Every structure is written in C-alpha cells, then in structure tokens.
C-alpha cells in the first residue's frame, strides 16, 4: 500500500497493513538527528506518511533584527529563546480598531507555490494543506491573550467581528488550497491547556464553534478530509467537533487526556494523530519505554484503524537521540 492508501484506510476505520505514522521535529531535535544520521535531509528517509504544507508566500516572515521576526499579519515575534515559534511582542490590535486591521492577500498565487511543489514531490503521501493560527490563536496574537479573553466577556460583538474577519480570510485560503490535489485541510488552533479549555466550553461554543463550522463546511464542500491541531485537554468539545464533521484530531496528548478512554468514546468517528508522550516518555524514558509506548498505542488506539501514530507534538530538543531512534525504528519495523 502507498502511504496515502494506508492513511485513507485508517481514516475509514479499517485496519491497514501497517499503522501509518508521521514524526515531526523541532529545530533543535532535527539538528541532533541530522548529526546522528549525517544527513540534514534525514526526515525524507524515515517513512512519514503525511506530507503537510503551509499556504504562505516566500516573504511571509521578515527578520527585523537577530532573533526577532515580523509575520505577514504585522505581529512581531521574539524567537531568541524558542526558534520554532517564539512569543508575540506587543499587540497589533491593542486599540481594538478593526477598521485599520489589514490582512495579507489570500489570493496571491505565490502563497500556494509551496503547496503545488508538495503535491508534485509527494504524490504517494497523504497530502495536507495546513492553516496555522487559524482563529483563536490568530485573534490573540493580534489582540493579546489576556485582552481577548476579557473581550469575550465585556465586548462579545468585537470578538465576533474579529473572528468573522479571520474566518473570511481562511475561507478564501481554503478555496485556493483545494484547487490542488490535497487530501485534507488542517487547521491549527490551540484551545486547551493542561486541564480544560482556555476560554471555557461556553465561550468556545459561542465564538469558536460557528467559525469552525464554516471552515469545515467549506473544506467538505471541496471533498476534503478535515483535521485539527489543538493542544491541551479539549475533551469537553470533542463531541461538538464530531458534530461539525471533524475527521482527524491532533495532537492527542496522553498527559492531558485518557487516550484509551477517548478512543473508546469517539473512535467510531475520529482518527487520532499523535498519542506518544512528548512530556514524559520521549524526554525522560528509556529507549525500551519508548518502544513499549509506541507498541501499546498501535495495539490499542490503532486497532481497527483510526490512528496515525506520532509524537504528541514536534519532538522537543531535550529528547535523547536514542529515544528518537527507538521511536522511528519501532514504527518502521511493525
């Protein structure tokens, strides 16, 4: 079976010949593995089944001084400590004036050149177009996390207008993404924390759910699977996401949810993508601990399909090389 066929079989809740996998690395972890293999392109050799690309033009990020970057929405990010994402510095929308807020052009053909290359280079992989910071995250990076949460209570009309503006932009991007032969549209939007939702389930259903419904509906209208990355414990709204037509849930963190219980409750509807501990087992366990956890996830979560085995996030830089090797080899030797 090709990688694509294997993932689609899992998505249809059928048992593939092997459990599909996708392993991502943070910049420090990738550097350690490149040294280990003596190959900076090692990720192309480990058998990942999912190929994911972002719709962004080449000039989406500008380094304004060493370690400080401005994104295409005007947000400045401090990446001096965290080179993968960083932390927003200030708030573009601090005055709450939506009229002056300008978004980048979603129709710019350069935005989708990388997606076209992805589809050409990895035709046998499960192809995903990914919109990061797709709603709540985009809003709080523009407005500030604390202020946006206050706005949800004191100025709900402002939050709804901001979310609608972001969603309209996303819908245009989804339409262009789906002009390419991708298999799924993936949105990244962290709603959870270690225990429960950041904004609580009531505010999630009031502000986030209607926008997610529009985005999933648009993606489904193009015949694509829909996928969400949302860190943290979002079990309170998994039923809502099933209702909206979600196909794939990532990162499926064993530190914040009982992954086997979630599989039992929602496994008929959802495919889980993640599940291997990046907070405990990978950084602090032994190689045999890693192998045992991977095998258990495949045997339990992967039973009758519905699973893409993966670390619960991009592997952090504190994970020992031998544990990363154990993860890769256990998946390859199923």
N, C-alpha and C positions, 0 to 999 in steps of 0.2 A: 504493500500500500504506500502511496505517497504521503508526505506529511499532511497535506491538505485533506486527503481522503480519511486519514486517521482522525484528525480533529473533527471533521464533519460527522463521522460515525459516532464519536464521543458526544457531540452536541445533540445527536439524535437519540441519545441514551441507549446506544447499542455498544456491545463490548468490542473494541478494536483489538487487533492482534497484539499491539503494544499500547501502553498508556502514553499518550503524547506528552511532550514536555517543552518548556520554554524557560530558559535561565537568563536573567538579566544581572548586570554587574554595575555597581557604582564606579566612578572613575578610579578611585584608589584600588578597589578589588580587581578591576580589569587590568590595571598596571601590574599587580602582583602575578596574575595569571599569565599575562604576556611574557613576563620574565621567566616564569616556570616553564612555559612551553617553548620559549624562544621564538614567539610568533605574535606580533601585535594584532594579527587578524585571526586569532585562535577561535573567536566566537563563531566564525563561519564553519568551524570543523566539529563542533560539539553536538550537532544534530537537532538544534532547536526547530520546533515545528511551526512556530508563529513568527511571521515577519511583519513588523509594525513600523509605520512611518507617520511623521507629523506633517500637516499641511502648513509649511512656513516658507517664506521667501529667504534667499541667502542672507539678506541684510536684516533679518528679524531681530537680531541681538547686536548691540554695539558696545564695545568695551570703552568706557569713558575715562577710566584710569585703572591701573593694575588691580584686578580682582573685583572691580565694580562694573556692572553691566546695565544697560537700559534695554528693556524689551520693546516690542513694536507697539505696545499699548501705553508706553511712556513711563512704566514703572522701573525704578532703579533698584537693582538687586546687589546686595553685598555677598560676594562669593569668596571672600578671603578665608573663611573657615570651611564652608561647605561648597566645594566646587561643582557639585551636581545641580543643585537648585539655588541655594543661598537664602537670604532673608530680605524682604522688601524694606527699603529705606524711605520712610515718608509715605504720603498718600496722594496720588494724583487727584483724587476726588474729595479732598479734605473739606472743601467748601460746599459740597453737595449740589453743585451746579451741573445738572445733566446736560443742559443745552450746549455747554462748551466741551463736553466729552467727545472726542473723536476716536473712532476705531480704524484700524488699518483696513485696506481694501480686500474684502473676501473674494473678489472676482479676479484678482491679479493672477495671470497664468503662471508666473514664477512660483507662486505658493504651492503649486501642485506638481512641479517638475520632479521633486523627490519621490512623490507617490508613483509617478509614471515609471521612474527607474526601479523602484521597489518591485513593481508588478512584472517588469521585464526580467529582473535578476533572480527573483524567487518564485517562479510560476508554480512550483510544486509545494510551496508552503501555504499555510493558512494566512491570507493577506488581510491586514488590518489598517484602516486609516484612523488615526488617533487625534482627538482634540483634547489637549491638556488644559487644566484650569478652566473647565468648561462652563461653570456657572457660579456656584457659591465661592469657589476659590478665585475666580476672576473678579468677582464683586469685592471680596475682602482685600485682595491685593490692591485694588483701586481705591477703596474707601478706608481700609484699616479694619482689622478683625474686630476689635472692641467696638468701634463705632458702628459697624454694620450690624452687630448683634443688638446694640442699643436701638438702632433704626428699626429693627424688626418689631420692637415694642412701641417706640414713640412716633415712628413715621413709616407705617407699613406701605403707604402709597408710593413713597420714594423707592423702597426696596422692590416693589412690584414693577415699577417703571424701569429701574436699573436691570433687573433680571430679564425683563422683556426685551430690552435693548441687546443684552448679551445673547439671549436665545435667538433673536432675529439674525444676528451675525452668524451664530453657529449653524442655523438652518441653511444659510447661503453656502457655508463651507461644506456642509453635509451633501448638498446637491452637487457640488463640484467634485467632492471625493468620490461620489457614487457614479460619476462618469467614467471612472477607472474600474478595472475588474477586481476590486477588493471583495473580500468575503464578509467583512464585518466593519461596523463603525463603533469605535471605542471612545468613551468619554472619561476623563479623569476629573474627579471632584471629591476631595476628602470631606466627608460629612461626620465621621466618627472620631471618637477619642478612645482612650483605653477602656472606658466604661460609658457606653451610651453615645448619643448624638450630641454634637457641639451645640446645636441650636435647639435641641429637643424635638420630639416627634411632631408636636403640634405646629411649630414654625416650619418644620420640614414639609409637612403636608400643605401648609398654606402657601409657602413661597417657592419651594423647590419642585414639588411633585408636578404641578401643572406645566412647568417648563420642561421637565424630563419627559413628560407625556408627549409634548410636541416634538422633541428631538427623536425619541424612539419611534413615534409615528412616521416622521419623515424618513428615517432610515429604513423602516419596514416597508414603506411605500416603494422604495427602490429595490426591495428584495434582499436586504442585507440582515445578517445577524446583528444584535446589539449587545454591547459589552460595557461594563462599568468598572473603573478602578476607584474604590473608596476605602481608604484606610480606616481602621478603628472598628468599634463594635456598632454595626448598623443593623443588628438583627431585628430591632423594632420595626424596621421598614422593609425588610426583605419580602414580606407578603405584598406590600404595595408595589414593589419592583416587579414581582411576578405578574401582578395585575396589569402593569404597564407593558409587559411583553419582554422583559429582560431575558437574555439568553445566557450570558456569561458574567459571573461575579468574581472579581479580583480585588484585593489580594488574599482574602480568606485566611485571616491571621489566627493561628491556633492559640496565641497568647491572649486574645481578647474574646474569642468565642469557642464554644464546644463544637469543633468542626464535624465530628461524627453525628452529633445531635442535629446540627444544621443540615447535614446531608440527608438524614432520615426525614426531616420535616419538609425540605424544599428540593430534594434531589430529583423528584419527578419532573420538575420544571426548570431547574437551573443547572448549568455546568459550572463547576468551581475551578478556578485558575489560581493556583498558589498553594498554600497549606503547609509548606515546610518552614519551620521556625527560623526567623532571622533575629529574634531577640534572645533566644536561648540556645537551641541545638547547634545551629551553624557556628555562632561565635564561641560558645563555651563547651560544647560537647566534644566527644572524640569522633574520629572517622567512623567507628563502628556505630556510635549513636546516630550519626547522620544516615548511614546505610539503613539502620533499623527503622528510622522515622520515614524515610522515603518508601521503603517496602510496605510499611503499615498504611501510608496514605494510598498507595496504589491498590492494596488489597481491600481497603475499606471504602475510601472515597471513590476510587476508580472502578469499583465493582459495578458491572452493567453500564459502563460508560459514565458520561457526565463529569469528567475530570481532565484537566490539563495540569500535570504536576509541575510545580515551580516553587522557588523560594517565595515567601510571603511579601517580598519586595526585592528591588535590586540588591544584590548581595553587598553588604557594607564592608568597608575596608579593614575592619578588625577581625574578619573571618580568616582562620588559618588556611593556607594553600591546601594542605592535606584534606581539610574538610570540604573545600570546593571540589577537589579532585574526586573525593568519595561520592559526592552528590552526582557529578557528571557520569562517573563510571557506573554507578548503580542504575541510573536511568538507561544508559547505553547497553547494559548487559541484562536487561529484562528477559 
